[in-house]
Amino acid sequence: MVLQQPARSIPIPPLESGDRLTRNEFERRYQAMPKKFKAELIEGVVYVASPVRSFHGVPHADLVTWLGVYRTATPGVSAADNTTTRLDLDNEPQPDALLRIETNGTSTISQDGYIEGAPELVAEIATSSAAIDLGAKRNAYRRNGVQEYLVWQTFENCFSWFRLQAEEFVLIEPDADGIIRSTAFLGLWLAVPALLEGSMIDVLNVLQAGIADSTHQAFVQELAGRSSTR
């Protein structure tokens, strides 16, 4: 009797920056990486994240606070932090923060718990990743129909708010009071100078004014109508 040697399992290669992979292969390798590992697939290329320093972590917390307060006051809207998003077959980023409409929006939640499609609003903190966030990643978000794309360049202390118009991202400037008002999420108002100065109390006061505005109340009613006809 001839004894057969047991089949050897082929080790899964690690993810490394610069790898060119399909989304399925990217996910297969990602699942084999350590839990605290973070990487993104942008235009078919793997980008492995660097360790997070305070230049990123502190503004990230401020941005998530602002979006989280809005989400709390707006039933039918959900926020997410560092959540894998399957944009298309070549792009699977983990946006620093996002807002999405839960019912009849432009994204869904897959059976395995990932966001699929383009959230209406995506925000990124750009430190060492600025070239990617304002280059390949911005193009991927634009092409997939993200309505508003926010990039906070912390080294330059610069905040860019892009809005999708005629299939192009247009840079939106603050008004005379330093405020930008979202058109995808009515009532989401941002006091840009206050944010850049680290004055979160002023940021939240302006946001509260937006939440109290009649346009926000109408938006909440519209979202409730979507849910009732689901």
C-alpha positions in Angstrom: 0.0 0.0 0.0 1.3 3.4 -1.0 0.9 6.1 1.6 0.1 9.6 0.3 1.8 12.6 1.8 -0.7 15.0 3.3 -1.3 18.1 1.1 0.6 21.1 2.3 -1.4 24.3 2.8 0.0 27.2 0.9 0.6 30.2 3.2 -1.3 33.3 2.4 1.0 36.1 1.4 1.0 39.3 3.5 -0.4 42.5 2.3 2.3 45.0 1.3 2.1 48.5 -0.1 2.2 48.5 -3.9 0.6 45.1 -4.3 -1.8 45.1 -7.3 -4.7 42.8 -6.4 -8.3 42.1 -7.1 -10.7 43.0 -4.4 -11.4 39.3 -3.6 -7.7 38.6 -3.2 -7.2 41.8 -1.1 -9.9 40.6 1.3 -8.5 37.1 1.5 -5.1 38.4 2.5 -6.5 41.0 4.8 -8.4 38.4 6.8 -5.0 36.7 7.5 -3.3 39.8 8.8 -3.1 40.8 12.5 -6.2 42.5 14.0 -4.7 46.0 14.3 -3.3 46.0 10.8 -4.9 48.5 8.4 -4.7 48.6 4.6 -6.8 50.0 1.7 -7.2 49.0 -1.9 -7.3 52.1 -4.1 -7.5 51.8 -7.8 -6.3 48.2 -7.5 -3.2 49.1 -5.5 -2.7 48.2 -1.8 -1.8 51.0 0.6 -0.7 49.9 4.1 -1.4 52.5 6.7 1.3 54.0 8.9 1.0 54.0 12.7 -1.4 56.7 13.9 0.2 59.8 15.5 -1.5 62.7 17.3 -1.4 64.7 14.0 -4.0 62.3 12.8 -5.7 61.1 16.0 -6.7 64.4 17.5 -8.4 66.0 14.4 -9.9 62.6 13.7 -11.6 62.7 17.1 -12.9 66.2 16.5 -14.3 65.3 13.1 -16.0 62.2 14.4 -17.5 64.2 17.3 -19.0 66.7 14.8 -20.5 64.0 12.6 -21.7 62.0 15.5 -23.7 64.8 17.0 -25.4 65.4 13.7 -26.1 61.7 13.3 -27.7 61.6 16.8 -30.1 64.4 15.8 -30.9 62.9 12.4 -32.8 59.6 12.5 -32.3 57.7 9.2 -28.7 58.7 9.0 -25.8 56.6 10.2 -22.1 57.5 10.8 -19.1 55.2 10.7 -15.5 55.4 11.7 -12.7 53.5 9.8 -15.2 51.2 8.2 -14.3 49.0 5.2 -16.3 50.3 2.1 -16.6 48.3 -1.0 -16.8 51.0 -3.6 -16.1 48.9 -6.7 -14.0 46.0 -7.9 -10.8 48.1 -7.6 -11.5 50.2 -4.5 -12.0 49.2 -0.9 -11.0 52.1 1.3 -11.5 52.6 5.0 -12.7 56.2 5.3 -11.7 58.0 8.5 -15.4 59.0 8.8 -18.5 58.9 6.7 -22.2 59.6 6.8 -24.8 57.5 4.9 -28.5 57.5 4.4 -29.8 54.2 5.7 -32.9 53.8 3.5 -32.9 54.3 -0.2 -29.5 55.9 -0.1 -26.5 55.3 -2.3 -24.9 52.5 -0.2 -26.1 49.4 1.6 -24.8 47.0 4.3 -23.7 43.6 3.0 -24.6 40.3 4.6 -21.1 40.1 6.0 -21.3 43.6 7.5 -19.4 45.8 5.1 -20.6 49.0 3.4 -21.2 48.5 -0.3 -21.5 51.4 -2.7 -20.7 55.0 -2.2 -21.7 56.8 1.1 -23.2 60.2 0.5 -20.4 61.9 2.5 -16.8 60.7 3.2 -14.2 62.5 5.3 -10.4 61.8 5.4 -7.7 63.1 7.7 -4.7 63.7 5.4 -1.3 63.6 7.1 1.2 61.3 5.4 -1.6 60.1 3.1 -2.3 63.5 1.6 -1.1 62.6 -1.9 -3.4 59.6 -1.9 -6.4 61.3 -0.4 -6.2 64.2 -2.8 -5.2 62.0 -5.8 -6.2 58.4 -6.5 -8.6 58.2 -3.6 -10.4 61.4 -4.5 -10.8 60.2 -8.1 -12.2 56.9 -6.9 -14.8 58.6 -4.6 -15.7 61.0 -7.4 -16.2 58.2 -10.0 -18.3 56.2 -7.6 -20.7 59.1 -6.8 -19.7 60.2 -3.3 -21.7 63.5 -3.0 -19.4 65.3 -0.6 -15.8 64.6 0.1 -14.0 66.3 3.0 -10.2 66.3 3.4 -8.5 67.8 6.5 -4.8 68.4 5.7 -3.5 68.6 9.2 0.2 69.5 8.5 -1.0 72.5 6.4 -4.0 73.1 8.7 -6.2 73.3 5.6 -9.8 71.9 5.2 -11.1 71.1 1.7 -14.8 70.4 1.1 -15.5 69.0 -2.4 -19.0 68.7 -3.8 -20.0 66.5 -6.7 -21.4 68.7 -9.5 -21.7 67.5 -13.1 -19.6 64.4 -12.3 -16.7 66.6 -11.0 -15.6 67.5 -7.5 -15.9 71.2 -7.0 -14.1 72.9 -4.1 -16.7 74.7 -1.9 -15.5 77.8 0.0 -16.9 78.9 3.4 -19.4 81.8 3.3 -18.7 85.2 4.9 -19.2 83.7 8.4 -16.8 80.9 7.7 -19.5 78.3 7.4 -20.0 75.5 4.9 -23.5 73.9 4.7 -23.9 70.4 3.4 -26.4 69.8 0.5 -26.4 66.1 1.0 -27.2 66.3 4.7 -29.3 69.4 5.4 -28.5 71.0 8.7 -24.9 69.7 8.7 -23.1 73.0 9.1 -19.4 73.4 9.7 -17.6 76.4 11.1 -14.3 75.9 9.3 -12.1 78.5 11.0 -13.3 77.2 14.4 -12.4 73.6 13.5 -8.9 74.6 12.3 -8.4 76.6 15.5 -9.5 73.6 17.7 -12.5 75.5 19.1 -14.9 72.5 19.2 -17.4 74.4 21.3 -17.9 76.9 18.5 -18.0 74.1 15.9 -20.8 72.4 17.9 -22.7 75.6 18.5 -22.8 76.3 14.7 -23.9 72.7 14.2 -26.7 73.1 16.7 -27.9 76.1 14.8 -28.0 74.0 11.6 -29.9 71.2 13.4 -32.4 73.8 14.6 -32.9 75.2 11.1 -36.1 74.4 9.3 -34.2 72.7 6.4 -33.0 70.1 8.9 -36.5 69.4 10.2 -37.7 69.0 6.6 -34.9 66.6 5.9 -35.7 64.5 9.0 -39.3 64.3 7.9 -38.2 63.2 4.4 -36.0 60.4 5.9 -39.0 59.3 8.0 -41.1 59.1 4.9 -38.5 56.8 3.2 -38.5 54.5 6.2 -42.4 54.3 6.3 -42.6 53.3 2.6 -39.8 50.7 2.9 
